[in-house]
Amino acid sequence: LWTKTRAALATTDELRDSTINVDVNNDVITLRGTVGSAAQKTKAVAVAKGIEGQKGIKDELKVAPADSITNT
């Protein structure tokens, strides 16, 4: 599950610049880290919910706009 979730998040265009850590415990996926917007947070949870075999999602993501030049 961990590998599937990491791969799915890494290949989602909207989430490439995000820092999302994935933990799996008893088939429950926990998402931690920082995303740039509420839309990215929603997308990350949706991607995780689509992982086959998961029994639940814990969303511990924080929304913090990136302080970078690409954020224009």
PQR file with spaces between the fields and no chain letter, atoms N, CA, C, O and H, PARSE charges and radii, in Angstrom:
ATOM       1  N    LEU     1       0.821   -1.207    0.000 -0.4000 1.5000
ATOM       2  CA   LEU     1       0.000    0.000    0.000 -0.0000 2.0000
ATOM       3  C    LEU     1       0.860    1.264    0.000  0.5500 1.7000
ATOM       4  O    LEU     1       0.555    2.236   -0.691 -0.5500 1.4000
ATOM       5  N    TRP     2       1.934    1.237    0.780 -0.4000 1.5000
ATOM       6  CA   TRP     2       2.807    2.398    0.865 -0.0000 2.0000
ATOM       7  C    TRP     2       3.370    2.734   -0.512  0.5500 1.7000
ATOM       8  O    TRP     2       3.336    3.887   -0.942 -0.5500 1.4000
ATOM       9  H    TRP     2       2.182    0.448    1.342  0.4000 1.0000
ATOM      10  N    THR     3       3.882    1.725   -1.192 -0.4000 1.5000
ATOM      11  CA   THR     3       4.484    1.929   -2.509 -0.0000 2.0000
ATOM      12  C    THR     3       3.453    2.433   -3.513  0.5500 1.7000
ATOM      13  O    THR     3       3.723    3.357   -4.280 -0.5500 1.4000
ATOM      14  H    THR     3       3.909    0.788   -0.843  0.4000 1.0000
ATOM      15  N    LYS     4       2.272    1.823   -3.502 -0.4000 1.5000
ATOM      16  CA   LYS     4       1.210    2.250   -4.428 -0.0000 2.0000
ATOM      17  C    LYS     4       0.819    3.698   -4.179  0.5500 1.7000
ATOM      18  O    LYS     4       0.630    4.468   -5.120 -0.5500 1.4000
ATOM      19  H    LYS     4       2.052    1.072   -2.879  0.4000 1.0000
ATOM      20  N    THR     5       0.699    4.066   -2.908 -0.4000 1.5000
ATOM      21  CA   THR     5       0.289    5.432   -2.561 -0.0000 2.0000
ATOM      22  C    THR     5       1.357    6.435   -2.967  0.5500 1.7000
ATOM      23  O    THR     5       1.051    7.470   -3.559 -0.5500 1.4000
ATOM      24  H    THR     5       0.853    3.440   -2.143  0.4000 1.0000
ATOM      25  N    ARG     6       2.621    6.126   -2.647 -0.4000 1.5000
ATOM      26  CA   ARG     6       3.724    7.018   -3.017 -0.0000 2.0000
ATOM      27  C    ARG     6       3.768    7.215   -4.535  0.5500 1.7000
ATOM      28  O    ARG     6       3.923    8.337   -5.018 -0.5500 1.4000
ATOM      29  H    ARG     6       2.869    5.285   -2.166  0.4000 1.0000
ATOM      30  N    ALA     7       3.633    6.123   -5.276 -0.4000 1.5000
ATOM      31  CA   ALA     7       3.691    6.199   -6.734 -0.0000 2.0000
ATOM      32  C    ALA     7       2.525    7.030   -7.277  0.5500 1.7000
ATOM      33  O    ALA     7       2.709    7.849   -8.178 -0.5500 1.4000
ATOM      34  H    ALA     7       3.507    5.212   -4.883  0.4000 1.0000
ATOM      35  N    ALA     8       1.339    6.820   -6.732 -0.4000 1.5000
ATOM      36  CA   ALA     8       0.162    7.549   -7.202 -0.0000 2.0000
ATOM      37  C    ALA     8       0.304    9.047   -6.929  0.5500 1.7000
ATOM      38  O    ALA     8      -0.045    9.865   -7.779 -0.5500 1.4000
ATOM      39  H    ALA     8       1.190    6.156   -6.000  0.4000 1.0000
ATOM      40  N    LEU     9       0.808    9.406   -5.764 -0.4000 1.5000
ATOM      41  CA   LEU     9       0.986   10.815   -5.431 -0.0000 2.0000
ATOM      42  C    LEU     9       2.087   11.441   -6.292  0.5500 1.7000
ATOM      43  O    LEU     9       1.963   12.582   -6.735 -0.5500 1.4000
ATOM      44  H    LEU     9       1.092    8.741   -5.073  0.4000 1.0000
ATOM      45  N    ALA    10       3.159   10.688   -6.523 -0.4000 1.5000
ATOM      46  CA   ALA    10       4.290   11.206   -7.297 -0.0000 2.0000
ATOM      47  C    ALA    10       3.929   11.441   -8.761  0.5500 1.7000
ATOM      48  O    ALA    10       4.524   12.296   -9.417 -0.5500 1.4000
ATOM      49  H    ALA    10       3.260    9.761   -6.163  0.4000 1.0000
ATOM      50  N    THR    11       2.968   10.693   -9.270 -0.4000 1.5000
ATOM      51  CA   THR    11       2.606   10.827  -10.681 -0.0000 2.0000
ATOM      52  C    THR    11       1.387   11.725  -10.891  0.5500 1.7000
ATOM      53  O    THR    11       0.894   11.847  -12.012 -0.5500 1.4000
ATOM      54  H    THR    11       2.485    9.998   -8.736  0.4000 1.0000
ATOM      55  N    THR    12       0.904   12.348   -9.829 -0.4000 1.5000
ATOM      56  CA   THR    12      -0.215   13.282   -9.950 -0.0000 2.0000
ATOM      57  C    THR    12       0.343   14.676  -10.170  0.5500 1.7000
ATOM      58  O    THR    12       1.028   15.223   -9.306 -0.5500 1.4000
ATOM      59  H    THR    12       1.305   12.248   -8.918  0.4000 1.0000
ATOM      60  N    ASP    13       0.046   15.253  -11.337 -0.4000 1.5000
ATOM      61  CA   ASP    13       0.640   16.540  -11.718 -0.0000 2.0000
ATOM      62  C    ASP    13       0.496   17.618  -10.650  0.5500 1.7000
ATOM      63  O    ASP    13       1.458   18.324  -10.351 -0.5500 1.4000
ATOM      64  H    ASP    13      -0.510   14.809  -12.039  0.4000 1.0000
ATOM      65  N    GLU    14      -0.687   17.750  -10.077 -0.4000 1.5000
ATOM      66  CA   GLU    14      -0.943   18.829   -9.129 -0.0000 2.0000
ATOM      67  C    GLU    14      -0.141   18.689   -7.837  0.5500 1.7000
ATOM      68  O    GLU    14      -0.031   19.642   -7.066 -0.5500 1.4000
ATOM      69  H    GLU    14      -1.469   17.177  -10.320  0.4000 1.0000
ATOM      70  N    LEU    15       0.418   17.506   -7.602 -0.4000 1.5000
ATOM      71  CA   LEU    15       1.081   17.253   -6.309 -0.0000 2.0000
ATOM      72  C    LEU    15       2.594   17.124   -6.416  0.5500 1.7000
ATOM      73  O    LEU    15       3.251   16.802   -5.426 -0.5500 1.4000
ATOM      74  H    LEU    15       0.330   16.732   -8.229  0.4000 1.0000
ATOM      75  N    ARG    16       3.160   17.366   -7.585 -0.4000 1.5000
ATOM      76  CA   ARG    16       4.601   17.173   -7.793 -0.0000 2.0000
ATOM      77  C    ARG    16       5.452   17.988   -6.828  0.5500 1.7000
ATOM      78  O    ARG    16       6.484   17.507   -6.360 -0.5500 1.4000
ATOM      79  H    ARG    16       2.626   17.628   -8.389  0.4000 1.0000
ATOM      80  N    ASP    17       5.030   19.224   -6.521 -0.4000 1.5000
ATOM      81  CA   ASP    17       5.847   20.112   -5.685 -0.0000 2.0000
ATOM      82  C    ASP    17       5.528   19.986   -4.201  0.5500 1.7000
ATOM      83  O    ASP    17       6.075   20.724   -3.382 -0.5500 1.4000
ATOM      84  H    ASP    17       4.191   19.614   -6.901  0.4000 1.0000
ATOM      85  N    SER    18       4.657   19.066   -3.858 -0.4000 1.5000
ATOM      86  CA   SER    18       4.249   18.919   -2.460 -0.0000 2.0000
ATOM      87  C    SER    18       5.206   18.010   -1.705  0.5500 1.7000
ATOM      88  O    SER    18       5.895   17.175   -2.290 -0.5500 1.4000
ATOM      89  H    SER    18       4.213   18.466   -4.524  0.4000 1.0000
ATOM      90  N    THR    19       5.231   18.194   -0.397 -0.4000 1.5000
ATOM      91  CA   THR    19       6.016   17.323    0.475 -0.0000 2.0000
ATOM      92  C    THR    19       5.032   16.488    1.271  0.5500 1.7000
ATOM      93  O    THR    19       4.554   16.909    2.325 -0.5500 1.4000
ATOM      94  H    THR    19       4.672   18.872    0.078  0.4000 1.0000
ATOM      95  N    ILE    20       4.731   15.294    0.758 -0.4000 1.5000
ATOM      96  CA   ILE    20       3.744   14.444    1.414 -0.0000 2.0000
ATOM      97  C    ILE    20       4.421   13.157    1.873  0.5500 1.7000
ATOM      98  O    ILE    20       4.993   12.418    1.072 -0.5500 1.4000
ATOM      99  H    ILE    20       5.120   14.952   -0.098  0.4000 1.0000
ATOM     100  N    ASN    21       4.344   12.907    3.176 -0.4000 1.5000
ATOM     101  CA   ASN    21       4.864   11.659    3.728 -0.0000 2.0000
ATOM     102  C    ASN    21       3.704   10.694    3.881  0.5500 1.7000
ATOM     103  O    ASN    21       2.602   11.080    4.273 -0.5500 1.4000
ATOM     104  H    ASN    21       3.879   13.508    3.827  0.4000 1.0000
ATOM     105  N    VAL    22       3.966    9.440    3.566 -0.4000 1.5000
ATOM     106  CA   VAL    22       2.934    8.408    3.609 -0.0000 2.0000
ATOM     107  C    VAL    22       3.311    7.374    4.660  0.5500 1.7000
ATOM     108  O    VAL    22       4.431    6.863    4.663 -0.5500 1.4000
ATOM     109  H    VAL    22       4.861    9.127    3.247  0.4000 1.0000
ATOM     110  N    ASP    23       2.384    7.071    5.542 -0.4000 1.5000
ATOM     111  CA   ASP    23       2.541    5.974    6.506 -0.0000 2.0000
ATOM     112  C    ASP    23       1.354    5.052    6.342  0.5500 1.7000
ATOM     113  O    ASP    23       0.245    5.504    6.058 -0.5500 1.4000
ATOM     114  H    ASP    23       1.474    7.486    5.539  0.4000 1.0000
ATOM     115  N    VAL    24       1.582    3.762    6.520 -0.4000 1.5000
ATOM     116  CA   VAL    24       0.492    2.792    6.448 -0.0000 2.0000
ATOM     117  C    VAL    24       0.531    1.942    7.712  0.5500 1.7000
ATOM     118  O    VAL    24       1.568    1.384    8.069 -0.5500 1.4000
ATOM     119  H    VAL    24       2.483    3.395    6.751  0.4000 1.0000
ATOM     120  N    ASN    25      -0.617    1.851    8.382 -0.4000 1.5000
ATOM     121  CA   ASN    25      -0.724    1.043    9.595 -0.0000 2.0000
ATOM     122  C    ASN    25      -2.068    0.330    9.554  0.5500 1.7000
ATOM     123  O    ASN    25      -3.113    0.980    9.537 -0.5500 1.4000
ATOM     124  H    ASN    25      -1.460    2.305    8.092  0.4000 1.0000
ATOM     125  N    ASN    26      -2.053   -0.994    9.537 -0.4000 1.5000
ATOM     126  CA   ASN    26      -3.286   -1.783    9.452 -0.0000 2.0000
ATOM     127  C    ASN    26      -4.150   -1.373    8.256  0.5500 1.7000
ATOM     128  O    ASN    26      -5.370   -1.260    8.369 -0.5500 1.4000
ATOM     129  H    ASN    26      -1.204   -1.523    9.550  0.4000 1.0000
ATOM     130  N    ASP    27      -3.502   -1.155    7.118 -0.4000 1.5000
ATOM     131  CA   ASP    27      -4.176   -0.786    5.863 -0.0000 2.0000
ATOM     132  C    ASP    27      -4.840    0.583    5.897  0.5500 1.7000
ATOM     133  O    ASP    27      -5.639    0.901    5.017 -0.5500 1.4000
ATOM     134  H    ASP    27      -2.511   -1.248    7.026  0.4000 1.0000
ATOM     135  N    VAL    28      -4.519    1.402    6.907 -0.4000 1.5000
ATOM     136  CA   VAL    28      -4.991    2.783    6.945 -0.0000 2.0000
ATOM     137  C    VAL    28      -3.821    3.671    6.520  0.5500 1.7000
ATOM     138  O    VAL    28      -2.729    3.594    7.082 -0.5500 1.4000
ATOM     139  H    VAL    28      -3.870    1.143    7.622  0.4000 1.0000
ATOM     140  N    ILE    29      -4.071    4.510    5.523 -0.4000 1.5000
ATOM     141  CA   ILE    29      -3.027    5.379    4.979 -0.0000 2.0000
ATOM     142  C    ILE    29      -3.077    6.725    5.692  0.5500 1.7000
ATOM     143  O    ILE    29      -4.125    7.367    5.747 -0.5500 1.4000
ATOM     144  H    ILE    29      -4.958    4.572    5.066  0.4000 1.0000
ATOM     145  N    THR    30      -1.937    7.148    6.239 -0.4000 1.5000
ATOM     146  CA   THR    30      -1.839    8.460    6.869 -0.0000 2.0000
ATOM     147  C    THR    30      -1.005    9.364    5.974  0.5500 1.7000
ATOM     148  O    THR    30       0.113    9.017    5.593 -0.5500 1.4000
ATOM     149  H    THR    30      -1.085    6.626    6.194  0.4000 1.0000
ATOM     150  N    LEU    31      -1.554   10.520    5.644 -0.4000 1.5000
ATOM     151  CA   LEU    31      -0.852   11.518    4.838 -0.0000 2.0000
ATOM     152  C    LEU    31      -0.419   12.651    5.748  0.5500 1.7000
ATOM     153  O    LEU    31      -1.237   13.262    6.434 -0.5500 1.4000
ATOM     154  H    LEU    31      -2.462   10.802    5.953  0.4000 1.0000
ATOM     155  N    ARG    32       0.905   12.928    5.745 -0.4000 1.5000
ATOM     156  CA   ARG    32       1.448   14.029    6.543 -0.0000 2.0000
ATOM     157  C    ARG    32       2.311   14.883    5.641  0.5500 1.7000
ATOM     158  O    ARG    32       2.832   14.414    4.629 -0.5500 1.4000
ATOM     159  H    ARG    32       1.569   12.431    5.187  0.4000 1.0000
ATOM     160  N    GLY    33       2.457   16.134    6.017 -0.4000 1.5000
ATOM     161  CA   GLY    33       3.326   17.006    5.260 -0.0000 2.0000
ATOM     162  C    GLY    33       2.642   18.295    4.890  0.5500 1.7000
ATOM     163  O    GLY    33       1.662   18.705    5.512 -0.5500 1.4000
ATOM     164  H    GLY    33       2.034   16.515    6.839  0.4000 1.0000
ATOM     165  N    THR    34       3.182   18.932    3.857 -0.4000 1.5000
ATOM     166  CA   THR    34       2.714   20.253    3.469 -0.0000 2.0000
ATOM     167  C    THR    34       2.364   20.282    1.987  0.5500 1.7000
ATOM     168  O    THR    34       3.099   19.761    1.148 -0.5500 1.4000
ATOM     169  H    THR    34       3.979   18.598    3.352  0.4000 1.0000
ATOM     170  N    VAL    35       1.240   20.894    1.687 -0.4000 1.5000
ATOM     171  CA   VAL    35       0.827   21.114    0.299 -0.0000 2.0000
ATOM     172  C    VAL    35       0.613   22.607    0.099  0.5500 1.7000
ATOM     173  O    VAL    35       0.463   23.351    1.069 -0.5500 1.4000
ATOM     174  H    VAL    35       0.643   21.317    2.368  0.4000 1.0000
ATOM     175  N    GLY    36       0.598   23.049   -1.153 -0.4000 1.5000
ATOM     176  CA   GLY    36       0.536   24.474   -1.445 -0.0000 2.0000
ATOM     177  C    GLY    36      -0.855   25.083   -1.401  0.5500 1.7000
ATOM     178  O    GLY    36      -0.992   26.304   -1.319 -0.5500 1.4000
ATOM     179  H    GLY    36       0.720   22.445   -1.941  0.4000 1.0000
ATOM     180  N    SER    37      -1.895   24.246   -1.454 -0.4000 1.5000
ATOM     181  CA   SER    37      -3.250   24.804   -1.477 -0.0000 2.0000
ATOM     182  C    SER    37      -4.253   23.787   -0.959  0.5500 1.7000
ATOM     183  O    SER    37      -3.959   22.597   -0.849 -0.5500 1.4000
ATOM     184  H    SER    37      -1.784   23.254   -1.520  0.4000 1.0000
ATOM     185  N    ALA    38      -5.444   24.283   -0.643 -0.4000 1.5000
ATOM     186  CA   ALA    38      -6.521   23.400   -0.194 -0.0000 2.0000
ATOM     187  C    ALA    38      -6.899   22.422   -1.304  0.5500 1.7000
ATOM     188  O    ALA    38      -7.272   21.281   -1.031 -0.5500 1.4000
ATOM     189  H    ALA    38      -5.683   25.250   -0.732  0.4000 1.0000
ATOM     190  N    ALA    39      -6.802   22.870   -2.556 -0.4000 1.5000
ATOM     191  CA   ALA    39      -7.125   21.987   -3.683 -0.0000 2.0000
ATOM     192  C    ALA    39      -6.145   20.818   -3.758  0.5500 1.7000
ATOM     193  O    ALA    39      -6.539   19.691   -4.059 -0.5500 1.4000
ATOM     194  H    ALA    39      -6.499   23.797   -2.778  0.4000 1.0000
ATOM     195  N    GLN    40      -4.867   21.088   -3.484 -0.4000 1.5000
ATOM     196  CA   GLN    40      -3.873   20.015   -3.489 -0.0000 2.0000
ATOM     197  C    GLN    40      -4.142   19.022   -2.357  0.5500 1.7000
ATOM     198  O    GLN    40      -3.979   17.814   -2.530 -0.5500 1.4000
ATOM     199  H    GLN    40      -4.547   22.003   -3.240  0.4000 1.0000
ATOM     200  N    LYS    41      -4.552   19.538   -1.207 -0.4000 1.5000
ATOM     201  CA   LYS    41      -4.872   18.680   -0.071 -0.0000 2.0000
ATOM     202  C    LYS    41      -6.028   17.753   -0.437  0.5500 1.7000
ATOM     203  O    LYS    41      -5.971   16.547   -0.193 -0.5500 1.4000
ATOM     204  H    LYS    41      -4.685   20.520   -1.067  0.4000 1.0000
ATOM     205  N    THR    42      -7.077   18.326   -1.025 -0.4000 1.5000
ATOM     206  CA   THR    42      -8.236   17.537   -1.447 -0.0000 2.0000
ATOM     207  C    THR    42      -7.822   16.476   -2.467  0.5500 1.7000
ATOM     208  O    THR    42      -8.276   15.334   -2.398 -0.5500 1.4000
ATOM     209  H    THR    42      -7.124   19.305   -1.224  0.4000 1.0000
ATOM     210  N    LYS    43      -6.964   16.855   -3.409 -0.4000 1.5000
ATOM     211  CA   LYS    43      -6.506   15.943   -4.458 -0.0000 2.0000
ATOM     212  C    LYS    43      -5.697   14.795   -3.852  0.5500 1.7000
ATOM     213  O    LYS    43      -5.871   13.641   -4.243 -0.5500 1.4000
ATOM     214  H    LYS    43      -6.596   17.783   -3.465  0.4000 1.0000
ATOM     215  N    ALA    44      -4.822   15.103   -2.907 -0.4000 1.5000
ATOM     216  CA   ALA    44      -3.989   14.075   -2.278 -0.0000 2.0000
ATOM     217  C    ALA    44      -4.860   13.047   -1.561  0.5500 1.7000
ATOM     218  O    ALA    44      -4.612   11.845   -1.655 -0.5500 1.4000
ATOM     219  H    ALA    44      -4.680   16.040   -2.589  0.4000 1.0000
ATOM     220  N    VAL    45      -5.873   13.517   -0.850 -0.4000 1.5000
ATOM     221  CA   VAL    45      -6.779   12.607   -0.142 -0.0000 2.0000
ATOM     222  C    VAL    45      -7.555   11.762   -1.148  0.5500 1.7000
ATOM     223  O    VAL    45      -7.751   10.565   -0.938 -0.5500 1.4000
ATOM     224  H    VAL    45      -6.074   14.493   -0.774  0.4000 1.0000
ATOM     225  N    ALA    46      -7.995   12.383   -2.236 -0.4000 1.5000
ATOM     226  CA   ALA    46      -8.741   11.650   -3.266 -0.0000 2.0000
ATOM     227  C    ALA    46      -7.877   10.565   -3.901  0.5500 1.7000
ATOM     228  O    ALA    46      -8.347    9.454   -4.148 -0.5500 1.4000
ATOM     229  H    ALA    46      -7.836   13.356   -2.406  0.4000 1.0000
ATOM     230  N    VAL    47      -6.609   10.890   -4.164 -0.4000 1.5000
ATOM     231  CA   VAL    47      -5.679    9.905   -4.739 -0.0000 2.0000
ATOM     232  C    VAL    47      -5.512    8.731   -3.770  0.5500 1.7000
ATOM     233  O    VAL    47      -5.566    7.571   -4.179 -0.5500 1.4000
ATOM     234  H    VAL    47      -6.227   11.792   -3.964  0.4000 1.0000
ATOM     235  N    ALA    48      -5.308    9.037   -2.488 -0.4000 1.5000
ATOM     236  CA   ALA    48      -5.123    7.989   -1.489 -0.0000 2.0000
ATOM     237  C    ALA    48      -6.370    7.112   -1.359  0.5500 1.7000
ATOM     238  O    ALA    48      -6.265    5.897   -1.192 -0.5500 1.4000
ATOM     239  H    ALA    48      -5.264    9.979   -2.155  0.4000 1.0000
ATOM     240  N    LYS    49      -7.546    7.733   -1.435 -0.4000 1.5000
ATOM     241  CA   LYS    49      -8.791    6.973   -1.340 -0.0000 2.0000
ATOM     242  C    LYS    49      -8.951    6.007   -2.508  0.5500 1.7000
ATOM     243  O    LYS    49      -9.653    5.002   -2.403 -0.5500 1.4000
ATOM     244  H    LYS    49      -7.631    8.721   -1.570  0.4000 1.0000
ATOM     245  N    GLY    50      -8.294    6.321   -3.622 -0.4000 1.5000
ATOM     246  CA   GLY    50      -8.384    5.468   -4.797 -0.0000 2.0000
ATOM     247  C    GLY    50      -7.439    4.281   -4.772  0.5500 1.7000
ATOM     248  O    GLY    50      -7.462    3.456   -5.686 -0.5500 1.4000
ATOM     249  H    GLY    50      -7.723    7.137   -3.707  0.4000 1.0000
ATOM     250  N    ILE    51      -6.613    4.179   -3.747 -0.4000 1.5000
ATOM     251  CA   ILE    51      -5.648    3.076   -3.666 -0.0000 2.0000
ATOM     252  C    ILE    51      -6.375    1.791   -3.288  0.5500 1.7000
ATOM     253  O    ILE    51      -7.086    1.731   -2.285 -0.5500 1.4000
ATOM     254  H    ILE    51      -6.595    4.849   -3.005  0.4000 1.0000
ATOM     255  N    GLU    52      -6.184    0.781   -4.102 -0.4000 1.5000
ATOM     256  CA   GLU    52      -6.849   -0.506   -3.868 -0.0000 2.0000
ATOM     257  C    GLU    52      -6.295   -1.170   -2.612  0.5500 1.7000
ATOM     258  O    GLU    52      -5.080   -1.289   -2.449 -0.5500 1.4000
ATOM     259  H    GLU    52      -5.607    0.830   -4.917  0.4000 1.0000
ATOM     260  N    GLY    53      -7.191   -1.603   -1.725 -0.4000 1.5000
ATOM     261  CA   GLY    53      -6.780   -2.313   -0.521 -0.0000 2.0000
ATOM     262  C    GLY    53      -6.752   -1.464    0.740  0.5500 1.7000
ATOM     263  O    GLY    53      -6.658   -2.001    1.843 -0.5500 1.4000
ATOM     264  H    GLY    53      -8.178   -1.507   -1.858  0.4000 1.0000
ATOM     265  N    GLN    54      -6.831   -0.148    0.594 -0.4000 1.5000
ATOM     266  CA   GLN    54      -6.797    0.703    1.792 -0.0000 2.0000
ATOM     267  C    GLN    54      -8.122    0.612    2.538  0.5500 1.7000
ATOM     268  O    GLN    54      -9.175    0.385    1.943 -0.5500 1.4000
ATOM     269  H    GLN    54      -6.908    0.289   -0.302  0.4000 1.0000
ATOM     270  N    LYS    55      -8.045    0.794    3.854 -0.4000 1.5000
ATOM     271  CA   LYS    55      -9.249    0.712    4.682 -0.0000 2.0000
ATOM     272  C    LYS    55      -9.620    2.045    5.303  0.5500 1.7000
ATOM     273  O    LYS    55     -10.572    2.134    6.079 -0.5500 1.4000
ATOM     274  H    LYS    55      -7.189    0.978    4.337  0.4000 1.0000
ATOM     275  N    GLY    56      -8.876    3.069    4.965 -0.4000 1.5000
ATOM     276  CA   GLY    56      -9.185    4.388    5.498 -0.0000 2.0000
ATOM     277  C    GLY    56      -8.036    5.340    5.252  0.5500 1.7000
ATOM     278  O    GLY    56      -6.913    4.926    4.962 -0.5500 1.4000
ATOM     279  H    GLY    56      -8.103    2.997    4.335  0.4000 1.0000
ATOM     280  N    ILE    57      -8.337    6.630    5.372 -0.4000 1.5000
ATOM     281  CA   ILE    57      -7.351    7.681    5.159 -0.0000 2.0000
ATOM     282  C    ILE    57      -7.338    8.588    6.376  0.5500 1.7000
ATOM     283  O    ILE    57      -8.390    9.029    6.838 -0.5500 1.4000
ATOM     284  H    ILE    57      -9.250    6.966    5.607  0.4000 1.0000
ATOM     285  N    LYS    58      -6.143    8.870    6.900 -0.4000 1.5000
ATOM     286  CA   LYS    58      -5.976    9.890    7.933 -0.0000 2.0000
ATOM     287  C    LYS    58      -5.300   11.067    7.258  0.5500 1.7000
ATOM     288  O    LYS    58      -4.188   10.944    6.746 -0.5500 1.4000
ATOM     289  H    LYS    58      -5.288    8.511    6.525  0.4000 1.0000
ATOM     290  N    ASP    59      -5.971   12.203    7.257 -0.4000 1.5000
ATOM     291  CA   ASP    59      -5.446   13.387    6.596 -0.0000 2.0000
ATOM     292  C    ASP    59      -4.822   14.312    7.631  0.5500 1.7000
ATOM     293  O    ASP    59      -5.534   14.976    8.384 -0.5500 1.4000
ATOM     294  H    ASP    59      -6.875   12.303    7.673  0.4000 1.0000
ATOM     295  N    GLU    60      -3.488   14.358    7.671 -0.4000 1.5000
ATOM     296  CA   GLU    60      -2.792   15.264    8.584 -0.0000 2.0000
ATOM     297  C    GLU    60      -1.969   16.275    7.794  0.5500 1.7000
ATOM     298  O    GLU    60      -0.955   16.781    8.274 -0.5500 1.4000
ATOM     299  H    GLU    60      -2.909   13.818    7.060  0.4000 1.0000
ATOM     300  N    LEU    61      -2.420   16.561    6.577 -0.4000 1.5000
ATOM     301  CA   LEU    61      -1.711   17.504    5.714 -0.0000 2.0000
ATOM     302  C    LEU    61      -1.970   18.945    6.152  0.5500 1.7000
ATOM     303  O    LEU    61      -3.065   19.288    6.598 -0.5500 1.4000
ATOM     304  H    LEU    61      -3.244   16.150    6.187  0.4000 1.0000
ATOM     305  N    LYS    62      -0.946   19.773    6.015 -0.4000 1.5000
ATOM     306  CA   LYS    62      -1.072   21.200    6.300 -0.0000 2.0000
ATOM     307  C    LYS    62      -0.990   21.959    4.984  0.5500 1.7000
ATOM     308  O    LYS    62      -0.237   21.587    4.084 -0.5500 1.4000
ATOM     309  H    LYS    62      -0.056   19.494    5.652  0.4000 1.0000
ATOM     310  N    VAL    63      -1.767   23.018    4.885 -0.4000 1.5000
ATOM     311  CA   VAL    63      -1.721   23.856    3.690 -0.0000 2.0000
ATOM     312  C    VAL    63      -0.823   25.053    3.981  0.5500 1.7000
ATOM     313  O    VAL    63      -1.094   25.842    4.886 -0.5500 1.4000
ATOM     314  H    VAL    63      -2.379   23.320    5.617  0.4000 1.0000
ATOM     315  N    ALA    64       0.260   25.179    3.196 -0.4000 1.5000
ATOM     316  CA   ALA    64       1.184   26.297    3.341 -0.0000 2.0000
ATOM     317  C    ALA    64       1.707   26.664    1.960  0.5500 1.7000
ATOM     318  O    ALA    64       2.484   25.912    1.372 -0.5500 1.4000
ATOM     319  H    ALA    64       0.480   24.538    2.461  0.4000 1.0000
ATOM     320  N    PRO    65       1.289   27.809    1.440 -0.5600 1.5000
ATOM     321  CA   PRO    65       1.766   28.210    0.113  0.2800 2.0000
ATOM     322  C    PRO    65       3.288   28.250    0.071  0.5500 1.7000
ATOM     323  O    PRO    65       3.931   28.718    1.010 -0.5500 1.4000
ATOM     324  N    ALA    66       3.851   27.763   -1.007 -0.4000 1.5000
ATOM     325  CA   ALA    66       5.307   27.694   -1.150 -0.0000 2.0000
ATOM     326  C    ALA    66       5.892   29.094   -1.277  0.5500 1.7000
ATOM     327  O    ALA    66       5.345   29.944   -1.979 -0.5500 1.4000
ATOM     328  H    ALA    66       3.329   27.383   -1.770  0.4000 1.0000
ATOM     329  N    ASP    67       6.994   29.322   -0.599 -0.4000 1.5000
ATOM     330  CA   ASP    67       7.701   30.607   -0.722 -0.0000 2.0000
ATOM     331  C    ASP    67       8.765   30.482   -1.791  0.5500 1.7000
ATOM     332  O    ASP    67       9.960   30.503   -1.499 -0.5500 1.4000
ATOM     333  H    ASP    67       7.438   28.631   -0.029  0.4000 1.0000
ATOM     334  N    SER    68       8.325   30.353   -3.029 -0.4000 1.5000
ATOM     335  CA   SER    68       9.281   30.161   -4.105 -0.0000 2.0000
ATOM     336  C    SER    68       8.938   31.038   -5.291  0.5500 1.7000
ATOM     337  O    SER    68       7.835   31.576   -5.383 -0.5500 1.4000
ATOM     338  H    SER    68       7.354   30.337   -3.266  0.4000 1.0000
ATOM     339  N    ILE    69       9.870   31.176   -6.177 -0.4000 1.5000
ATOM     340  CA   ILE    69       9.677   32.004   -7.359 -0.0000 2.0000
ATOM     341  C    ILE    69       8.595   31.425   -8.258  0.5500 1.7000
ATOM     342  O    ILE    69       7.932   32.164   -8.984 -0.5500 1.4000
ATOM     343  H    ILE    69      10.766   30.740   -6.102  0.4000 1.0000
ATOM     344  N    THR    70       8.410   30.098   -8.215 -0.4000 1.5000
ATOM     345  CA   THR    70       7.425   29.465   -9.089 -0.0000 2.0000
ATOM     346  C    THR    70       5.996   29.738   -8.635  0.5500 1.7000
ATOM     347  O    THR    70       5.051   29.393   -9.344 -0.5500 1.4000
ATOM     348  H    THR    70       8.949   29.497   -7.625  0.4000 1.0000
ATOM     349  N    ASN    71       5.823   30.345   -7.476 -0.4000 1.5000
ATOM     350  CA   ASN    71       4.492   30.599   -6.940 -0.0000 2.0000
ATOM     351  C    ASN    71       3.999   31.985   -7.362  0.5500 1.7000
ATOM     352  O    ASN    71       3.710   32.835   -6.520 -0.5500 1.4000
ATOM     353  H    ASN    71       6.591   30.626   -6.900  0.4000 1.0000
ATOM     354  N    THR    72       3.905   32.203   -8.704 -0.4000 1.5000
ATOM     355  CA   THR    72       3.453   33.513   -9.179 -0.0000 2.0000
ATOM     356  C    THR    72       2.248   33.368  -10.074  0.5500 1.7000
ATOM     357  O    THR    72       1.725   34.365  -10.571 -0.5500 1.4000
ATOM     358  H    THR    72       4.140   31.512   -9.388  0.4000 1.0000
